[in-house]
Amino acid sequence: MSTLTRDEEFLLQQARDAAKHAYCPYSHFAVGAACESEIGIVKGCNVENASYGLSCCAERSALFAAVSRGAKRFTRLALSCTNATADTRPETGMCCGACRQVMAELMPQNALVIIDGIGTFTVAELLPKPFLLLGETNSQKEVLP
Ligand SMILES: [Zn+2]
């Protein structure tokens, strides 16, 4: 895993903190996410449901909460599955397809996604050919330097 900047490490710590609130009685994977935008850092955790399909991942919880608070320009998102063990497959800590699709719509394609213990990826690396309906979404914008 590449070395994180101080800001990236802070964002990752916020994601780990968010995992403390995870509601995960079925998977037992406590996941937290923290997204950074012009309104600051907004955290989210996975919230599972007995019907499984209604469960929401930490990444989408964080992004939806941030949008609900007015966020429009996302720069980074950090993700942590805090109770993954040494024998947990690395793929288990990756973002699912639904979250990648949401990131592709809401975040710039070169925004960074920092995944605890795995690595840092751009949104475009996680989902290079997203489904898009609108002509102008954040996914066609780039993070300002
Ligand atoms: Zn997901």
Backbone and ligand atoms as CSV (ligand in chain L), in Angstrom:
chain,resi,resn,atom,element,x,y,z
A,1,MET,N,N,0.847,-1.186,0.000
A,1,MET,CA,C,0.000,0.000,0.000
A,1,MET,C,C,0.886,1.240,0.000
A,2,SER,N,N,0.481,2.193,-0.792
A,2,SER,CA,C,1.291,3.405,-0.877
A,2,SER,C,C,1.193,4.206,0.421
A,3,THR,N,N,2.156,5.045,0.621
A,3,THR,CA,C,2.166,5.890,1.807
A,3,THR,C,C,1.086,6.959,1.678
A,4,LEU,N,N,0.340,7.139,2.745
A,4,LEU,CA,C,-0.730,8.127,2.729
A,4,LEU,C,C,-0.211,9.463,3.235
A,5,THR,N,N,-0.794,10.528,2.717
A,5,THR,CA,C,-0.488,11.854,3.242
A,5,THR,C,C,-1.158,11.981,4.610
A,6,ARG,N,N,-0.801,13.031,5.318
A,6,ARG,CA,C,-1.413,13.254,6.632
A,6,ARG,C,C,-2.933,13.418,6.497
A,7,ASP,N,N,-3.378,14.163,5.486
A,7,ASP,CA,C,-4.817,14.367,5.272
A,7,ASP,C,C,-5.528,13.059,4.930
A,8,GLU,N,N,-4.867,12.227,4.118
A,8,GLU,CA,C,-5.466,10.944,3.756
A,8,GLU,C,C,-5.547,10.021,4.972
A,9,GLU,N,N,-4.516,10.033,5.787
A,9,GLU,CA,C,-4.526,9.209,7.003
A,9,GLU,C,C,-5.622,9.679,7.955
A,10,PHE,N,N,-5.823,10.989,8.040
A,10,PHE,CA,C,-6.882,11.535,8.891
A,10,PHE,C,C,-8.253,11.089,8.383
A,11,LEU,N,N,-8.436,11.161,7.068
A,11,LEU,CA,C,-9.721,10.748,6.482
A,11,LEU,C,C,-9.964,9.260,6.738
A,12,LEU,N,N,-8.905,8.467,6.623
A,12,LEU,CA,C,-9.028,7.028,6.876
A,12,LEU,C,C,-9.375,6.766,8.342
A,13,GLN,N,N,-8.804,7.552,9.230
A,13,GLN,CA,C,-9.138,7.387,10.654
A,13,GLN,C,C,-10.613,7.729,10.905
A,14,GLN,N,N,-11.126,8.718,10.182
A,14,GLN,CA,C,-12.549,9.066,10.298
A,14,GLN,C,C,-13.419,7.893,9.829
A,15,ALA,N,N,-12.977,7.213,8.777
A,15,ALA,CA,C,-13.714,6.040,8.280
A,15,ALA,C,C,-13.700,4.927,9.331
A,16,ARG,N,N,-12.541,4.714,9.941
A,16,ARG,CA,C,-12.454,3.682,10.999
A,16,ARG,C,C,-13.368,4.037,12.163
A,17,ASP,N,N,-13.415,5.305,12.517
A,17,ASP,CA,C,-14.306,5.746,13.605
A,17,ASP,C,C,-15.768,5.485,13.244
A,18,ALA,N,N,-16.127,5.749,11.989
A,18,ALA,CA,C,-17.512,5.568,11.554
A,18,ALA,C,C,-17.942,4.101,11.646
A,19,ALA,N,N,-16.998,3.193,11.466
A,19,ALA,CA,C,-17.317,1.763,11.513
A,19,ALA,C,C,-17.825,1.333,12.900
A,20,LYS,N,N,-17.523,2.118,13.916
A,20,LYS,CA,C,-17.993,1.787,15.273
A,20,LYS,C,C,-19.518,1.796,15.342
A,21,HIS,N,N,-20.151,2.520,14.431
A,21,HIS,CA,C,-21.617,2.621,14.444
A,21,HIS,C,C,-22.281,1.629,13.486
A,22,ALA,N,N,-21.505,0.787,12.838
A,22,ALA,CA,C,-22.067,-0.143,11.853
A,22,ALA,C,C,-23.151,-1.022,12.485
A,23,TYR,N,N,-24.213,-1.231,11.715
A,23,TYR,CA,C,-25.264,-2.172,12.108
A,23,TYR,C,C,-25.113,-3.363,11.168
A,24,CYS,N,N,-24.429,-4.398,11.637
A,24,CYS,CA,C,-24.050,-5.493,10.737
A,24,CYS,C,C,-24.254,-6.867,11.399
A,25,PRO,N,N,-25.497,-7.150,11.870
A,25,PRO,CA,C,-25.727,-8.422,12.547
A,25,PRO,C,C,-25.676,-9.632,11.612
A,26,TYR,N,N,-25.701,-9.407,10.305
A,26,TYR,CA,C,-25.720,-10.532,9.360
A,26,TYR,C,C,-24.330,-10.833,8.807
A,27,SER,N,N,-23.653,-9.808,8.313
A,27,SER,CA,C,-22.321,-10.036,7.741
A,27,SER,C,C,-21.226,-10.027,8.806
A,28,HIS,N,N,-21.461,-9.332,9.886
A,28,HIS,CA,C,-20.452,-9.132,10.933
A,28,HIS,C,C,-19.228,-8.405,10.412
A,29,PHE,N,N,-19.379,-7.691,9.308
A,29,PHE,CA,C,-18.307,-6.838,8.799
A,29,PHE,C,C,-18.667,-5.385,9.110
A,30,ALA,N,N,-17.974,-4.809,10.064
A,30,ALA,CA,C,-18.210,-3.406,10.403
A,30,ALA,C,C,-17.414,-2.538,9.438
A,31,VAL,N,N,-18.136,-1.733,8.684
A,31,VAL,CA,C,-17.486,-0.906,7.661
A,31,VAL,C,C,-17.839,0.554,7.904
A,32,GLY,N,N,-16.836,1.391,7.764
A,32,GLY,CA,C,-17.033,2.830,7.873
A,32,GLY,C,C,-16.468,3.523,6.659
A,33,ALA,N,N,-17.057,4.662,6.336
A,33,ALA,CA,C,-16.564,5.470,5.218
A,33,ALA,C,C,-16.594,6.924,5.632
A,34,ALA,N,N,-15.700,7.686,5.045
A,34,ALA,CA,C,-15.664,9.135,5.270
A,34,ALA,C,C,-15.400,9.795,3.932
A,35,CYS,N,N,-16.296,10.708,3.545
A,35,CYS,CA,C,-16.096,11.407,2.278
A,35,CYS,C,C,-15.819,12.872,2.547
A,36,GLU,N,N,-14.961,13.416,1.727
A,36,GLU,CA,C,-14.512,14.799,1.877
A,36,GLU,C,C,-15.067,15.626,0.724
A,37,SER,N,N,-15.618,16.767,1.059
A,37,SER,CA,C,-16.154,17.668,0.038
A,37,SER,C,C,-16.024,19.102,0.542
A,38,GLU,N,N,-16.622,20.030,-0.192
A,38,GLU,CA,C,-16.539,21.442,0.201
A,38,GLU,C,C,-17.255,21.726,1.520
A,39,ILE,N,N,-18.085,20.795,2.003
A,39,ILE,CA,C,-18.746,21.013,3.294
A,39,ILE,C,C,-17.991,20.320,4.427
A,40,GLY,N,N,-16.871,19.697,4.109
A,40,GLY,CA,C,-16.083,19.018,5.143
A,40,GLY,C,C,-16.177,17.512,5.003
A,41,ILE,N,N,-15.941,16.825,6.097
A,41,ILE,CA,C,-15.948,15.364,6.099
A,41,ILE,C,C,-17.282,14.872,6.642
A,42,VAL,N,N,-17.912,13.968,5.907
A,42,VAL,CA,C,-19.157,13.346,6.360
A,42,VAL,C,C,-18.916,11.840,6.412
A,43,LYS,N,N,-19.328,11.225,7.516
A,43,LYS,CA,C,-19.075,9.800,7.726
A,43,LYS,C,C,-20.342,8.973,7.537
A,44,GLY,N,N,-20.133,7.709,7.258
A,44,GLY,CA,C,-21.244,6.779,7.140
A,44,GLY,C,C,-20.781,5.377,7.503
A,45,CYS,N,N,-21.720,4.513,7.805
A,45,CYS,CA,C,-21.379,3.123,8.121
A,45,CYS,C,C,-22.364,2.216,7.396
A,46,ASN,N,N,-22.051,0.924,7.342
A,46,ASN,CA,C,-23.006,-0.001,6.731
A,46,ASN,C,C,-24.187,-0.210,7.673
A,47,VAL,N,N,-25.359,-0.275,7.076
A,47,VAL,CA,C,-26.598,-0.506,7.829
A,47,VAL,C,C,-27.312,-1.667,7.132
A,48,GLU,N,N,-27.291,-2.815,7.785
A,48,GLU,CA,C,-27.872,-4.015,7.175
A,48,GLU,C,C,-29.341,-4.169,7.549
A,49,ASN,N,N,-30.014,-5.059,6.819
A,49,ASN,CA,C,-31.425,-5.316,7.045
A,49,ASN,C,C,-31.679,-6.797,6.834
A,50,ALA,N,N,-32.665,-7.335,7.543
A,50,ALA,CA,C,-32.979,-8.755,7.433
A,50,ALA,C,C,-33.291,-9.166,5.999
A,51,SER,N,N,-33.767,-8.234,5.192
A,51,SER,CA,C,-34.072,-8.558,3.798
A,51,SER,C,C,-32.831,-8.529,2.915
A,52,TYR,N,N,-31.674,-8.241,3.489
A,52,TYR,CA,C,-30.386,-8.155,2.782
A,52,TYR,C,C,-30.379,-7.083,1.688
A,53,GLY,N,N,-31.308,-7.151,0.748
A,53,GLY,CA,C,-31.301,-6.224,-0.381
A,53,GLY,C,C,-31.500,-4.775,0.026
A,54,LEU,N,N,-32.079,-4.546,1.168
A,54,LEU,CA,C,-32.289,-3.175,1.646
A,54,LEU,C,C,-31.087,-2.645,2.407
A,55,SER,N,N,-30.089,-3.454,2.590
A,55,SER,CA,C,-28.898,-3.006,3.305
A,55,SER,C,C,-28.200,-1.909,2.514
A,56,CYS,N,N,-27.506,-1.036,3.223
A,56,CYS,CA,C,-26.770,0.032,2.554
A,56,CYS,C,C,-25.328,0.015,3.033
A,57,CYS,N,N,-24.420,0.074,2.085
A,57,CYS,CA,C,-22.994,0.060,2.396
A,57,CYS,C,C,-22.557,1.394,3.007
A,58,ALA,N,N,-21.412,1.366,3.655
A,58,ALA,CA,C,-20.866,2.564,4.300
A,58,ALA,C,C,-20.587,3.686,3.301
A,59,GLU,N,N,-20.073,3.322,2.125
A,59,GLU,CA,C,-19.735,4.359,1.140
A,59,GLU,C,C,-20.988,5.120,0.717
A,60,ARG,N,N,-22.051,4.378,0.410
A,60,ARG,CA,C,-23.282,5.058,-0.013
A,60,ARG,C,C,-23.912,5.808,1.155
A,61,SER,N,N,-23.841,5.258,2.363
A,61,SER,CA,C,-24.373,5.978,3.525
A,61,SER,C,C,-23.673,7.321,3.678
A,62,ALA,N,N,-22.358,7.330,3.535
A,62,ALA,CA,C,-21.589,8.578,3.694
A,62,ALA,C,C,-21.905,9.558,2.565
A,63,LEU,N,N,-21.905,9.060,1.326
A,63,LEU,CA,C,-22.144,9.958,0.189
A,63,LEU,C,C,-23.569,10.521,0.220
A,64,PHE,N,N,-24.545,9.682,0.535
A,64,PHE,CA,C,-25.933,10.162,0.568
A,64,PHE,C,C,-26.123,11.166,1.707
A,65,ALA,N,N,-25.486,10.913,2.843
A,65,ALA,CA,C,-25.585,11.860,3.962
A,65,ALA,C,C,-24.963,13.199,3.576
A,66,ALA,N,N,-23.825,13.149,2.871
A,66,ALA,CA,C,-23.151,14.391,2.460
A,66,ALA,C,C,-24.005,15.159,1.451
A,67,VAL,N,N,-24.566,14.461,0.482
A,67,VAL,CA,C,-25.432,15.125,-0.499
A,67,VAL,C,C,-26.636,15.738,0.215
A,68,SER,N,N,-27.175,15.013,1.189
A,68,SER,CA,C,-28.323,15.522,1.948
A,68,SER,C,C,-27.990,16.793,2.718
A,69,ARG,N,N,-26.706,16.982,3.007
A,69,ARG,CA,C,-26.263,18.194,3.713
A,69,ARG,C,C,-25.759,19.269,2.760
A,70,GLY,N,N,-25.873,19.032,1.462
A,70,GLY,CA,C,-25.526,20.070,0.495
A,70,GLY,C,C,-24.223,19.877,-0.247
A,71,ALA,N,N,-23.516,18.790,-0.027
A,71,ALA,CA,C,-22.230,18.577,-0.710
A,71,ALA,C,C,-22.435,18.412,-2.212
A,72,LYS,N,N,-21.560,19.025,-2.968
A,72,LYS,CA,C,-21.614,18.914,-4.433
A,72,LYS,C,C,-20.261,18.580,-5.044
A,73,ARG,N,N,-19.182,18.935,-4.368
A,73,ARG,CA,C,-17.849,18.728,-4.942
A,73,ARG,C,C,-17.027,17.817,-4.032
A,74,PHE,N,N,-17.045,16.541,-4.357
A,74,PHE,CA,C,-16.304,15.565,-3.561
A,74,PHE,C,C,-14.857,15.486,-4.029
A,75,THR,N,N,-13.973,15.302,-3.097
A,75,THR,CA,C,-12.553,15.195,-3.442
A,75,THR,C,C,-11.979,13.820,-3.109
A,76,ARG,N,N,-12.397,13.239,-1.994
A,76,ARG,CA,C,-11.840,11.943,-1.593
A,76,ARG,C,C,-12.856,11.174,-0.760
A,77,LEU,N,N,-12.662,9.870,-0.725
A,77,LEU,CA,C,-13.459,9.012,0.154
A,77,LEU,C,C,-12.528,7.952,0.723
A,78,ALA,N,N,-12.645,7.709,2.012
A,78,ALA,CA,C,-11.869,6.641,2.650
A,78,ALA,C,C,-12.826,5.578,3.159
A,79,LEU,N,N,-12.356,4.337,3.150
A,79,LEU,CA,C,-13.193,3.189,3.477
A,79,LEU,C,C,-12.411,2.220,4.347
A,80,SER,N,N,-13.059,1.709,5.386
A,80,SER,CA,C,-12.368,0.759,6.261
A,80,SER,C,C,-13.318,-0.312,6.765
A,81,CYS,N,N,-12.900,-1.548,6.615
A,81,CYS,CA,C,-13.598,-2.678,7.237
A,81,CYS,C,C,-12.757,-3.029,8.454
A,82,THR,N,N,-13.182,-2.527,9.602
A,82,THR,CA,C,-12.297,-2.551,10.769
A,82,THR,C,C,-12.137,-3.925,11.406
A,83,ASN,N,N,-13.058,-4.841,11.167
A,83,ASN,CA,C,-12.879,-6.159,11.783
A,83,ASN,C,C,-12.447,-7.216,10.772
A,84,ALA,N,N,-11.895,-6.767,9.650
A,84,ALA,CA,C,-11.284,-7.725,8.722
A,84,ALA,C,C,-10.063,-8.322,9.426
A,85,THR,N,N,-9.838,-9.579,9.185
A,85,THR,CA,C,-8.699,-10.231,9.822
A,85,THR,C,C,-7.631,-10.545,8.779
A,86,ALA,N,N,-6.522,-11.033,9.238
A,86,ALA,CA,C,-5.405,-11.305,8.325
A,86,ALA,C,C,-5.797,-12.317,7.249
A,87,ASP,N,N,-6.742,-13.202,7.567
A,87,ASP,CA,C,-7.137,-14.195,6.560
A,87,ASP,C,C,-8.359,-13.774,5.743
A,88,THR,N,N,-8.828,-12.526,5.941
A,88,THR,CA,C,-9.904,-12.013,5.102
A,88,THR,C,C,-9.338,-11.702,3.726
A,89,ARG,N,N,-10.014,-12.179,2.700
A,89,ARG,CA,C,-9.541,-11.906,1.335
A,89,ARG,C,C,-9.550,-10.399,1.092
A,90,PRO,N,N,-8.524,-9.867,0.417
A,90,PRO,CA,C,-8.497,-8.428,0.135
A,90,PRO,C,C,-9.735,-7.952,-0.615
A,91,GLU,N,N,-10.286,-8.788,-1.489
A,91,GLU,CA,C,-11.456,-8.398,-2.268
A,91,GLU,C,C,-12.655,-8.083,-1.367
A,92,THR,N,N,-12.695,-8.675,-0.188
A,92,THR,CA,C,-13.801,-8.433,0.733
A,92,THR,C,C,-13.813,-6.985,1.208
A,93,GLY,N,N,-12.684,-6.341,1.202
A,93,GLY,CA,C,-12.610,-4.952,1.638
A,93,GLY,C,C,-12.834,-3.945,0.536
A,94,MET,N,N,-12.991,-4.422,-0.688
A,94,MET,CA,C,-13.195,-3.519,-1.823
A,94,MET,C,C,-14.640,-3.023,-1.871
A,95,CYS,N,N,-14.866,-1.969,-2.621
A,95,CYS,CA,C,-16.206,-1.414,-2.816
A,95,CYS,C,C,-17.012,-2.352,-3.701
A,96,CYS,N,N,-18.304,-2.485,-3.397
A,96,CYS,CA,C,-19.161,-3.307,-4.247
A,96,CYS,C,C,-19.531,-2.526,-5.510
A,97,GLY,N,N,-20.143,-3.184,-6.448
A,97,GLY,CA,C,-20.505,-2.552,-7.710
A,97,GLY,C,C,-21.492,-1.405,-7.547
A,98,ALA,N,N,-22.455,-1.552,-6.635
A,98,ALA,CA,C,-23.441,-0.485,-6.429
A,98,ALA,C,C,-22.758,0.788,-5.941
A,99,CYS,N,N,-21.833,0.652,-5.025
A,99,CYS,CA,C,-21.121,1.829,-4.505
A,99,CYS,C,C,-20.241,2.447,-5.578
A,100,ARG,N,N,-19.617,1.623,-6.396
A,100,ARG,CA,C,-18.784,2.162,-7.482
A,100,ARG,C,C,-19.640,2.986,-8.439
A,101,GLN,N,N,-20.849,2.511,-8.734
A,101,GLN,CA,C,-21.744,3.242,-9.624
A,101,GLN,C,C,-22.142,4.586,-9.013
A,102,VAL,N,N,-22.438,4.599,-7.717
A,102,VAL,CA,C,-22.808,5.851,-7.045
A,102,VAL,C,C,-21.613,6.808,-7.025
A,103,MET,N,N,-20.423,6.295,-6.728
A,103,MET,CA,C,-19.228,7.146,-6.752
A,103,MET,C,C,-19.031,7.743,-8.137
A,104,ALA,N,N,-19.249,6.934,-9.182
A,104,ALA,CA,C,-19.033,7.392,-10.550
A,104,ALA,C,C,-19.976,8.531,-10.919
A,105,GLU,N,N,-21.143,8.568,-10.296
A,105,GLU,CA,C,-22.078,9.655,-10.578
A,105,GLU,C,C,-21.793,10.884,-9.733
A,106,LEU,N,N,-21.431,10.685,-8.474
A,106,LEU,CA,C,-21.315,11.818,-7.555
A,106,LEU,C,C,-19.912,12.398,-7.447
A,107,MET,N,N,-18.908,11.598,-7.721
A,107,MET,CA,C,-17.529,12.046,-7.507
A,107,MET,C,C,-16.807,12.241,-8.844
A,108,PRO,N,N,-15.852,13.155,-8.890
A,108,PRO,CA,C,-15.032,13.283,-10.103
A,108,PRO,C,C,-14.301,11.974,-10.389
A,109,GLN,N,N,-14.056,11.717,-11.651
A,109,GLN,CA,C,-13.444,10.435,-12.006
A,109,GLN,C,C,-12.017,10.295,-11.498
A,110,ASN,N,N,-11.351,11.419,-11.206
A,110,ASN,CA,C,-9.990,11.306,-10.664
A,110,ASN,C,C,-9.955,11.494,-9.149
A,111,ALA,N,N,-11.128,11.539,-8.497
A,111,ALA,CA,C,-11.158,11.595,-7.030
A,111,ALA,C,C,-10.597,10.291,-6.468
A,112,LEU,N,N,-9.937,10.396,-5.332
A,112,LEU,CA,C,-9.291,9.222,-4.753
A,112,LEU,C,C,-10.202,8.477,-3.792
A,113,VAL,N,N,-10.122,7.163,-3.857
A,113,VAL,CA,C,-10.822,6.287,-2.917
A,113,VAL,C,C,-9.739,5.497,-2.188
A,114,ILE,N,N,-9.624,5.752,-0.891
A,114,ILE,CA,C,-8.573,5.143,-0.068
A,114,ILE,C,C,-9.187,3.965,0.673
A,115,ILE,N,N,-8.711,2.781,0.393
A,115,ILE,CA,C,-9.289,1.580,0.994
A,115,ILE,C,C,-8.283,0.997,1.977
A,116,ASP,N,N,-8.693,0.962,3.226
A,116,ASP,CA,C,-7.821,0.586,4.345
A,116,ASP,C,C,-7.134,-0.761,4.104
A,117,GLY,N,N,-5.824,-0.743,4.137
A,117,GLY,CA,C,-5.053,-1.969,4.025
A,117,GLY,C,C,-4.938,-2.530,2.626
A,118,ILE,N,N,-5.585,-1.879,1.660
A,118,ILE,CA,C,-5.582,-2.395,0.288
A,118,ILE,C,C,-4.864,-1.437,-0.662
A,119,GLY,N,N,-5.294,-0.203,-0.701
A,119,GLY,CA,C,-4.644,0.744,-1.596
A,119,GLY,C,C,-5.519,1.938,-1.898
A,120,THR,N,N,-5.026,2.783,-2.776
A,120,THR,CA,C,-5.726,3.995,-3.188
A,120,THR,C,C,-5.983,3.919,-4.689
A,121,PHE,N,N,-7.217,4.213,-5.045
A,121,PHE,CA,C,-7.651,4.103,-6.435
A,121,PHE,C,C,-8.396,5.377,-6.830
A,122,THR,N,N,-8.423,5.672,-8.122
A,122,THR,CA,C,-9.327,6.728,-8.582
A,122,THR,C,C,-10.696,6.092,-8.805
A,123,VAL,N,N,-11.703,6.948,-8.849
A,123,VAL,CA,C,-13.054,6.466,-9.137
A,123,VAL,C,C,-13.068,5.764,-10.498
A,124,ALA,N,N,-12.359,6.325,-11.472
A,124,ALA,CA,C,-12.318,5.724,-12.813
A,124,ALA,C,C,-11.643,4.357,-12.799
A,125,GLU,N,N,-10.665,4.163,-11.935
A,125,GLU,CA,C,-10.032,2.846,-11.841
A,125,GLU,C,C,-11.017,1.820,-11.276
A,126,LEU,N,N,-11.863,2.253,-10.344
A,126,LEU,CA,C,-12.820,1.326,-9.735
A,126,LEU,C,C,-13.972,0.992,-10.677
A,127,LEU,N,N,-14.357,1.963,-11.525
A,127,LEU,CA,C,-15.447,1.726,-12.482
A,127,LEU,C,C,-15.168,2.526,-13.749
A,128,PRO,N,N,-14.419,1.959,-14.662
A,128,PRO,CA,C,-13.993,2.716,-15.848
A,128,PRO,C,C,-15.109,3.067,-16.825
A,129,LYS,N,N,-16.151,2.306,-16.886
A,129,LYS,CA,C,-17.230,2.558,-17.850
A,129,LYS,C,C,-18.570,2.584,-17.125
A,130,PRO,N,N,-18.831,3.643,-16.348
A,130,PRO,CA,C,-20.084,3.670,-15.574
A,130,PRO,C,C,-21.306,3.908,-16.439
A,131,PHE,N,N,-22.446,3.522,-15.921
A,131,PHE,CA,C,-23.735,3.835,-16.534
A,131,PHE,C,C,-24.058,5.284,-16.192
A,132,LEU,N,N,-24.324,6.107,-17.203
A,132,LEU,CA,C,-24.638,7.519,-16.977
A,132,LEU,C,C,-25.797,7.915,-17.872
A,133,LEU,N,N,-26.719,8.699,-17.334
A,133,LEU,CA,C,-27.830,9.218,-18.119
A,133,LEU,C,C,-27.665,10.699,-18.415
A,134,LEU,N,N,-27.194,11.456,-17.438
A,134,LEU,CA,C,-27.093,12.902,-17.597
A,134,LEU,C,C,-25.829,13.265,-18.359
A,135,GLY,N,N,-25.893,14.346,-19.099
A,135,GLY,CA,C,-24.727,14.797,-19.842
A,135,GLY,C,C,-23.665,15.391,-18.956
A,136,GLU,N,N,-24.076,16.013,-17.873
A,136,GLU,CA,C,-23.115,16.693,-17.010
A,136,GLU,C,C,-23.273,16.183,-15.574
A,137,THR,N,N,-22.373,15.339,-15.167
A,137,THR,CA,C,-22.366,14.877,-13.782
A,137,THR,C,C,-20.971,15.101,-13.232
A,138,ASN,N,N,-20.826,14.919,-11.960
A,138,ASN,CA,C,-19.504,15.085,-11.355
A,138,ASN,C,C,-18.493,14.145,-11.977
A,139,SER,N,N,-18.955,13.031,-12.500
A,139,SER,CA,C,-18.016,12.042,-13.015
A,139,SER,C,C,-17.241,12.555,-14.219
A,140,GLN,N,N,-17.779,13.579,-14.905
A,140,GLN,CA,C,-17.046,14.114,-16.050
A,140,GLN,C,C,-16.149,15.283,-15.663
A,141,LYS,N,N,-16.209,15.650,-14.380
A,141,LYS,CA,C,-15.368,16.733,-13.903
A,141,LYS,C,C,-14.119,16.148,-13.271
A,142,GLU,N,N,-13.137,16.992,-13.067
A,142,GLU,CA,C,-11.926,16.550,-12.408
A,142,GLU,C,C,-11.774,17.312,-11.106
A,143,VAL,N,N,-11.109,16.675,-10.165
A,143,VAL,CA,C,-10.812,17.350,-8.909
A,143,VAL,C,C,-9.875,18.513,-9.215
A,144,LEU,N,N,-10.218,19.664,-8.711
A,144,LEU,CA,C,-9.343,20.825,-8.928
A,144,LEU,C,C,-8.043,20.617,-8.160
A,145,PRO,N,N,-6.921,21.053,-8.754
A,145,PRO,CA,C,-5.631,20.862,-8.061
A,145,PRO,C,C,-5.556,21.648,-6.768
L,1,ZN,ZN,ZN,-21.204,-1.125,-1.545
